[in-house]
Amino acid sequence: MGLLVWLRLRRPNTWERPTLLDGLLDSPLHWLVARLYAVLLLLRGRPFRPGHGHSSTIKVVCLSDTHGHVVPDVPDGDLLVHCGDLTDAGSAAAIQAQLDWLAALPHRHKVVVAGNHDSWFDPDARRALADAARKADGEVDFKGVVYLENSSVTLEFKGGRKLNVYGSPAVPTCGGSTNAFQYERHLHPWHGRIPPETDVLVTHTPPRYHLDLAGVGCAGLLDEVWRVKPKLHVFGHVHWGRGRQAVYFDECQRAYETLMARQWKGPLRDLLPGPAWADAFSVLWYGVNSVLFKWLMLGPGTNNGGLMVNAAVVRGNTRKLVRRSPAAVVEL
């Protein structure tokens, strides 16, 4: 462990939150534009109006990365989504305990995908479990909880509204052989996989550069999300990325993602003119124009975007639940 890590001035690995010094030493331009981009998104307001064009709204309650915890005080709603890592052990018994808890909640529909720690769902990862866990294998009873593994379901709600939900557990390689549903980043499985009619996308991994600690997520998934443009994309996996972020699939977002994809180490590179500065200028230009267009020309409530939610409920890498309101609630 280096001195700066010991002093907590730099993070020990990419799964921890970057410190201020991390941002300034890696790329001050990235650090500054990421914060300006967050302000621009805030000024643009809600990315969509809940229930727009319908007689009722649908309340979606989002959870991820419970790691064996029973989350207290889960808000009621129409749809409960769990984005994986139900367990740490990955055994059938541990998964069943989580399913029993989810099934007892009052939500009309419940959808679950697996995470990399939920080894039992993946035959290859299951075979790599310790003997005791493997011998305890058996079937699990979903008890009405809908399990999605690279598959879709159409759910009906009050007022006749329907949502098309697609779920996938796939994650970029992040651990040993007991980690489930892993793939090499350059061999990602996303191209053309998600149905274009998807309203709610549920994945375990984040897309890259969105609520993923600026790079842990999957670039292939991001390309696929641009193709489908779901109204709501819920994920977890990167605990410190917990939160929500509006997405508009426009020039401002494209410029931001292009800048974030320009990876280098060291602040001196930012002093030189080049494409990165053009990307940064584009983020500001398109962002400011979008804010002015919304508030001066069309007024509030006119955006037609989507929402990404990192629904991890544990506090960073501590495996302890966040203190307040662990579940994220979204109205569609």
N, C-alpha and C positions, 0 to 999 in steps of 0.2 A: 504494500500500500504506500503510495507516494505521500509526501508531506501535505500537498494541497488537498488530497482526498482525506487525509487524517484530520485536517483542519476544517473539513466540510466546505471547502471553497470550490472543489470540483467533485463531480459525481463519480462513483466507483465503476459504474457500467452504464450501458445504454438503456437499461430498464429503470433507472432512477431519474428523477426530475433534473434537467439541466440547471445548474446554478447560473447566477449572473456572470461569473467569471468564465464558465463554460461557453456561454453565448458570445462573450466579447473576444475570447481567444479563438474560438472556432470561426466565427464570421459575424462581425458587428452588423453588417448589412442584413444578414438573415435575421438576426435578433431584433433589429429595429423594425424591419418591414413586417415581421410576424406580429408585432405589437400594434403597429399602425393598421394592419389588416383586421385585427380583432376589433379595433375601434370603428373601422368602416362598417363591419358587419353589425355592430351594435347600433350605429346610426341608421342603418337600413331598416331596422325594426324586425317585426315578425316576417319569416320567409313565406308564410301563407296564412290565410284566415281559416281557423277551424270550422269545419262543417260548411264551407263555402259551396253553395249550390245544392245543399242537402237540407233536409228538415231537422237533422239531429247531428250531434258530434259523436265521435268514437273516442273513448278515453283509453289510451294505451299505457300500461304500467310496465316499466322496463327494469330488468335485473340482469346482472352478469357477475361471474366470478364470485359466487357465494362460498366456494371452497368448503362446503360442509356446514356452513352457518345456516341457521333458520333466522331469516331477517324479521325483526319485530315490526309490527305496525305497517304492513304492506298496504298501500292505499287500494281501495276498491276501484274497479274499472270494468271496461268491456272486454279488454284483451290484455292478458299477461304474457310477456315475452321474457324468456331467459336465454341469454346468449352464450351459455356454456361455462365450463369449469364449475360444474355443480359440486365437484369433490376435489380432494387432494389424493386420496388413495386410488381412485379410479376403479374400484371393485364394484361388482353388481350390488352388494349389500349397501355400500355407501351411496351409490346412485339411487337405489330404491328408497333410501331414507329421504333423499331430496325430493323424489317424485311423490312420496307420500305427503310431504309438507305442501308441495305445490298443488296437488290434487285437492287438498282440503281448503284451499283458498276459494273465495266466492266468485271469482271472475268467470264470465260466461265462456270465454275461450282461453286456452293456455297453449302456448307454443314454446318448444324447447329445441335448441341445437346443442350438440356436444362441444366441449372444449378440449384442448390438448391434454388436460389432466384427467379427462373422463375416458380412461383407457379401455374400459369394457366395451364401449361402442365400436371400437376399431379392432378387427380380428388380429391384425399384426401387432398392435400395441398390447392387446390382451395376452398374447402368447409370451410377451416379454415381462409380464408381471411376476412378482415373487410367487413361489409355489403356493403359499397359503391363500393368497388372493385368487390365484388361478383355480385352485381346487374349490373355492367358494363360488365359482361361476355358476350361472344358471340363467334363467330368464328373469326379466324385470317386468313388473306390471305397471303400465303407463297410466292406468286408472283415468282414462279420458284426456290425459295430456297429449297433445299432438307433437310427435317427434319428427323433425325434418332433417334429412341428411341428403343434401343436394336435390331437394324436392320442394314442391309447392303445395299449398292448400288454399282453397277459397272459403272464407268465413263469412257468415251472414250475421248482421246485427239488427238492432231495433230500427224500425222504419224501413226495413228492406235493404239497407246499405250493405255492400259487400266489400271485402278487402282481399286482394291476392297477396299472400305471404309466401316468400321464398326463403329457405334457410339452408345454411351450409356451415359445417364445422372446420373446413380446411384452413390451415395456418402455415405460414412460412416456417421452415425448420427452426426449432427453438430449444431442443433438448435431446435427451437420449431416446432409446428404442421404446420406452413405455409411454412416451408422448404420442398422442393420437393424431391422425389425419394431417401429418406433416408433408410438406412439399418443398423442393428446392425453389428459391425465388425465381431463378431463370427458367424454371419449368412449371410455372404457375398454371392452375387448371381453370382459370376464370373465363377465358375468351369464349364468348357466345353462350355461356352457361346459364345466365340468369334470364328468365323469360321477360320479354319487353313489357308485359302487362303488370309487372310486379309493383304493388303499392307500398308494401313494407318488406324491406330486405333485412334479414337477420343473419349475421355472420359472427364468428368468434373473433377473427382478426379485424383490426381497423383497416381502412384504405390508407395509403401512404400520405403523410403530411396533414392528416386531419385527426386531432385528438390521439396522436400516437407517439408523442415525444419527438416529433419532427424527424421521423424516418424509420421507425420500427415496423410500421404497417406495410401493406402490400401494394406495390405500384400496379401490378396486373389487375388487382381488384378495383383500384381507382379507375383504370381505363374502362372496366366493365360497368362501373357505376355511372360514368359519363354516358355510356351508351344507353343505359336503361333509365336513369334519372328517377329513382324511386322517391316518393314523397317523404318517406321515413326510412333511414338506415340505422339500425341498432347493432352495437357490437360491444366488445369488452377487451379482454386479453391484456391490454396495456393499462395496468391499474392506475398509474399516475396520470393517465390521459382522461380520467373521468370528467364528464361535462357534456355540453351540447354546443353545436355549431351550425349556423345556417349555411346552406349551399345554394348557389344560383346557377352553376354551370354556364358561366358567362366569361367575358374577356378578362374581368378582374380576377376571378378565381383561377383561370388558366394561367395568367401571368404570375400569380402567387405560387402555384404549383411548379411552374417552370423554374422560377427562382429557387425554390426550396430544393429542386432536383439538382441544382448546380452545387455539387459537393466538393468542398476543399477544406483544408485545415490551415488556419493562420489568418490573422487580421490584415497582414500586409497586402494580400491579394485584393481586398476590398478597396484599397486606395487606387488601384489601377482602373482606368475606364475600360468598359467592355460590355458584353451582353448582359451581365448580371445587373448593371446599372440601368440598362434599358428595360429589363424586367421590372425592377423596382419602380422606375418611373411609370411603367404601364399599370402596375398595381394601384398607384396613387391616382393616376389620370382616370382610369376606368372606375375606380372606387368613388372618387369625388363626384364624377359625373352621375353615377348611380344614385348617390345620396341626394344630389340636387334634383335629379329626375323624379325621384320618389316624393320628396317633400315639397318641391316648388311647382311641379307640373301636374302630377297625378294625385298627390296627397297620400296619407297613410293607408295602409291596408291593401295596396295594389300589387304587392310582390307576388311572384309566381315561382317560388323556389322550393327547396326541400330542407330537411333537418337531419343532421347526423347526431347520434347520441352514443357516447361511451358510457355504458351503464354499470361499470364495475362498482361493486359495493364495499370492497375492502380498501383500507387506507394504505395506498402505495403497496410496498412489498412486505408489510407487517402481518398480513393475513388477519388483521383486526377490522371489524366493521367500521365504516365511517360513522361519525357521531350523530349526525342529523340527517333525517330524510334520505335513507339509503336508496330507495327506489326513485327512478326518474319517471315523471308523468308527462305524457304528450297528448294533446287533443288534436284529432284529425277531422 
